[in-house]
Amino acid sequence: MNTDHLVIGAGIAGLSHALYLADLDPQARILLVSKVSINESNTQYAQGGIAAVMSPEDNLASHVADTLRAGDYATTEEVVRGILKCGPEIVEDLTRWGVRFDRNDQGQYHLVREGGHSHPRILHYKDYTGKHLQETLAQEAMRHPQIELMDHWMLVDLWLDEEKTTCLGGDFLALSTQEFIRVSAQTTALCTGGVGALFPKSSNPKIATGDGIAIARKNGVRTELLSYVQFHPTVYSAPDLPPFLISEALRGHGALLRDINGHRFMPEIDDRAELAPRDVVSRGILAQMNRTEASHVWLDATGFDPSDWDTYFPSIYAQCLRYGIDPSQAWIPVAPMAHYLCGGIDVDVYGRTSLDRLYALGECSHTGLHGANRLASNSLTEAVAVAKQAAQHALTLPKNTAEEAPAPQRKLLQADLSGWKAHVLTLQQELMEVGGVVKSQPGLEALEKKLTQAIAEFNSAYPEGYTNESHASLSNILSLIHAMVLESIAETRNQGVFYKSAL
Ligand SMILES: Cc1cc2nc3c(=O)[nH]c(=O)nc-3n(C[C@H](O)[C@H](O)[C@H](O)COP(=O)(O)OP(=O)(O)OC[C@H]3O[C@@H](n4cnc5c(N)ncnc54)[C@H](O)[C@@H]3O)c2cc1C
């Protein structure tokens, strides 16, 4: 199968990249692929919004300074400026594609200020900006004549030239027919999202297993800061209920953190109390959970004006009610969970990876914008800004002599992998304990040995060239966890989201 531009992943990065390519070149054919149904992605769950300098009181220098500070200065101003300067124009592009952001009574954007930002600069759509973005852009892509969408197609490998320097496309497993399909393309963009689901406790959907990153690494593509996973301090935590994020906007609005016995603890840990940076709050909560031997702490938002729930937090309120808690009357059980990968496939501000004609966009990529810690609401901005710059760049490339893709040589593996799934889950649980909010060097070293052994056994258990959905997924998970653990062992500094005890 042949296309001009292959876009793998249909969250905000993939959708906006596909739309930009189509806008910029009315002849281009674009194939947009998603592992699951089109609306399941991290994007779908974003609550807060998208950061951009949109008011006369605000300016780019301030947004850049806030981003550098949040990232512990572990990046360069050039990269940060190169991405954030696109804020206002991408808001315009999103609006052109049908996205609506909340406005105030005077018709101006209703800009919110989030932790770490010196000005109100978060555009939002109530408290479900991500759902609105995902659905609006997906609709726009689905009705676009130049964009063909294939859902339930799983990327299993990249297709490279013989010298292994240029990406020619990708190999997919069509999950409904169990067929392998090779797609050749002028450019390929990995937009496959983050890694939260590698941790058993996460705000991300289950599909966020870092497939694109694992596959890029397997093909020698450079990655950076894979052990820099941001944990969100307040994710709804109750046995047998899927976690969901309780936005820090609630703490911004006055909600308090209390230990299991009702004691408010954050003022003793940091002067900024509940509004300290995410990593400080996460470590504070974890310390209380360990001290009280509890699996959560409480978020107390009972002091809100009753009308605030409907005005500012309707979807959080509705979800809490579905879970049997009325947050205007009762405290919400929360715990820190894996949330956002600050690192990923190393790219420049045009999304270019170390492999020719391969781009990486959105959460699977590492542009350097976030440094060692992401400033809230900068990730949606980054995804769209770099998707645009990548589309502009992709269209300047000289045409690669079109090669009709041969069928991939892969065969379907017939095997029951449930035993392996259970084993890998125990390794993931161990990752949460020794490589989570607070990392432990001896724990990481012990886990590394187990991973080396598991990978050797897994690889020798199945014949070369055979795979299926579970096999491909487990192989990605094992290799990526291993890379994260090795990197964590080697890291000698605590900065941003990375914290190892007894350094
Ligand atoms: C609960 C929550 C709240 C958040 N709130 C905010 C916020 O307020 N502001 C902000 O800026 N950021 C927020 N974030 C982060 C932000 O939502 C994500 O970083 C961003 O949406 C990632 O977009 P993406 O397009 O890179 O990946 P995703 O949206 O995760 O999309 C990934 C796509 O890749 C596809 N895919 C994955 N593997 C394969 C494969 N093997 N083959 C084919 N396709 C594949 C998936 O099917 C999916 O279509 C939040 C994240 C979460 C989880």
Ligand as a Chemical Component Dictionary entry (heavy atoms), coordinates in Angstrom:
data_LIG
# 
_chem_comp.id                   LIG 
_chem_comp.type                 NON-POLYMER 
_chem_comp.pdbx_formal_charge   0 
_chem_comp.three_letter_code    LIG 
# 
loop_
_chem_comp_atom.comp_id 
_chem_comp_atom.atom_id 
_chem_comp_atom.alt_atom_id 
_chem_comp_atom.type_symbol 
_chem_comp_atom.charge 
_chem_comp_atom.model_Cartn_x 
_chem_comp_atom.model_Cartn_y 
_chem_comp_atom.model_Cartn_z 
_chem_comp_atom.pdbx_ordinal 
LIG C1  C1  C 0 -5.856 12.824 32.188 1  
LIG C2  C2  C 0 -4.944 13.724 31.386 2  
LIG C3  C3  C 0 -5.076 15.103 31.452 3  
LIG C4  C4  C 0 -4.240 15.939 30.704 4  
LIG N1  N1  N 0 -4.437 17.293 30.723 5  
LIG C5  C5  C 0 -3.673 18.082 29.910 6  
LIG C6  C6  C 0 -3.931 19.482 29.815 7  
LIG O1  O1  O 0 -4.852 20.006 30.419 8  
LIG N2  N2  N 0 -3.119 20.223 29.011 9  
LIG C7  C7  C 0 -2.069 19.682 28.315 10 
LIG O2  O2  O 0 -1.362 20.409 27.599 11 
LIG N3  N3  N 0 -1.839 18.342 28.376 12 
LIG C8  C8  C 0 -2.613 17.544 29.137 13 
LIG N4  N4  N 0 -2.366 16.200 29.185 14 
LIG C9  C9  C 0 -1.323 15.637 28.315 15 
LIG C10 C10 C 0 -1.837 15.619 26.874 16 
LIG O3  O3  O 0 -3.206 15.272 26.874 17 
LIG C11 C11 C 0 -1.064 14.617 26.027 18 
LIG O4  O4  O 0 0.308  14.848 26.169 19 
LIG C12 C12 C 0 -1.429 14.748 24.568 20 
LIG O5  O5  O 0 -2.820 14.688 24.408 21 
LIG C13 C13 C 0 -0.763 13.652 23.767 22 
LIG O6  O6  O 0 -1.222 13.723 22.457 23 
LIG P1  P1  P 0 -0.601 12.755 21.369 24 
LIG O7  O7  O 0 -1.329 13.048 20.099 25 
LIG O8  O8  O 0 0.861  12.857 21.391 26 
LIG O9  O9  O 0 -0.944 11.270 21.882 27 
LIG P2  P2  P 0 -2.355 10.603 22.184 28 
LIG O10 O10 O 0 -3.426 11.589 22.303 29 
LIG O11 O11 O 0 -2.147 9.682  23.324 30 
LIG O12 O12 O 0 -2.640 9.724  20.868 31 
LIG C14 C14 C 0 -1.866 8.571  20.605 32 
LIG C15 C15 C 0 -2.400 7.889  19.349 33 
LIG O13 O13 O 0 -1.452 6.902  18.932 34 
LIG C16 C16 C 0 -2.123 5.714  18.595 35 
LIG N5  N5  N 0 -1.193 4.587  18.753 36 
LIG C17 C17 C 0 -0.481 4.239  19.849 37 
LIG N6  N6  N 0 0.245  3.124  19.593 38 
LIG C18 C18 C 0 -0.012 2.786  18.307 39 
LIG C19 C19 C 0 0.395  1.712  17.467 40 
LIG N7  N7  N 0 1.235  0.747  17.885 41 
LIG N8  N8  N 0 -0.110 1.656  16.204 42 
LIG C20 C20 C 0 -0.973 2.595  15.752 43 
LIG N9  N9  N 0 -1.397 3.637  16.511 44 
LIG C21 C21 C 0 -0.930 3.716  17.767 45 
LIG C22 C22 C 0 -3.294 5.668  19.542 46 
LIG O14 O14 O 0 -4.293 4.811  19.030 47 
LIG C23 C23 C 0 -3.717 7.154  19.517 48 
LIG O15 O15 O 0 -4.517 7.386  18.389 49 
LIG C24 C24 C 0 -3.211 15.360 29.916 50 
LIG C25 C25 C 0 -3.075 13.973 29.853 51 
LIG C26 C26 C 0 -3.941 13.155 30.568 52 
LIG C27 C27 C 0 -3.793 11.665 30.461 53 
# 
loop_
_chem_comp_bond.comp_id 
_chem_comp_bond.atom_id_1 
_chem_comp_bond.atom_id_2 
_chem_comp_bond.value_order 
_chem_comp_bond.pdbx_ordinal 
LIG C1  C2  SING 1  
LIG C2  C3  SING 2  
LIG C2  C26 DOUB 3  
LIG C3  C4  DOUB 4  
LIG C4  N1  SING 5  
LIG C4  C24 SING 6  
LIG N1  C5  DOUB 7  
LIG C5  C6  SING 8  
LIG C5  C8  SING 9  
LIG C6  O1  DOUB 10 
LIG C6  N2  SING 11 
LIG N2  C7  SING 12 
LIG C7  O2  DOUB 13 
LIG C7  N3  SING 14 
LIG N3  C8  DOUB 15 
LIG C8  N4  SING 16 
LIG N4  C9  SING 17 
LIG N4  C24 SING 18 
LIG C9  C10 SING 19 
LIG C10 O3  SING 20 
LIG C10 C11 SING 21 
LIG C11 O4  SING 22 
LIG C11 C12 SING 23 
LIG C12 O5  SING 24 
LIG C12 C13 SING 25 
LIG C13 O6  SING 26 
LIG O6  P1  SING 27 
LIG P1  O7  DOUB 28 
LIG P1  O8  SING 29 
LIG P1  O9  SING 30 
LIG O9  P2  SING 31 
LIG P2  O10 DOUB 32 
LIG P2  O11 SING 33 
LIG P2  O12 SING 34 
LIG O12 C14 SING 35 
LIG C14 C15 SING 36 
LIG C15 O13 SING 37 
LIG C15 C23 SING 38 
LIG O13 C16 SING 39 
LIG C16 N5  SING 40 
LIG C16 C22 SING 41 
LIG N5  C17 SING 42 
LIG N5  C21 SING 43 
LIG C17 N6  DOUB 44 
LIG N6  C18 SING 45 
LIG C18 C19 SING 46 
LIG C18 C21 DOUB 47 
LIG C19 N7  SING 48 
LIG C19 N8  DOUB 49 
LIG N8  C20 SING 50 
LIG C20 N9  DOUB 51 
LIG N9  C21 SING 52 
LIG C22 O14 SING 53 
LIG C22 C23 SING 54 
LIG C23 O15 SING 55 
LIG C24 C25 DOUB 56 
LIG C25 C26 SING 57 
LIG C26 C27 SING 58 
# 
